[in-house]
Amino acid sequence: MHSDEPVRCTAWVRGKVQEVGFRWWTRARALEIGGLTGYTSNLGDGRVQVVAQGARHDCERLLHLLRGPGTPGRVSGVTEIWGATADRYEGFELR
């Protein structure tokens, strides 16, 4: 995969990240970065899943923010996987 090709990053955020505005905050950060499409959703086990597609450096910026001190709630960890883009998304959605 060349560095200029779009990528897909799927991240799982652990901690106190549900019912604190985390998905809304994540969507707002993705829109501020620009060029990212995808979604964020709550999972049944208390984690939040974030799927972002776009330039690798934009996805890395979002991951940096997810791990940073300014998030709502309390993040105890973020795990991500990288791959080629898959589905086509319109904007960045809350699910």
Beta strands, then each sheet from edge to edge (+ up, - down):
strand 1: 7-16
strand 2: 37-42
strand 3: 48-54
strand 4: 74-84
strand 5: 92-94
sheet 1: 4+ 1- 3+ 2- 5-
end
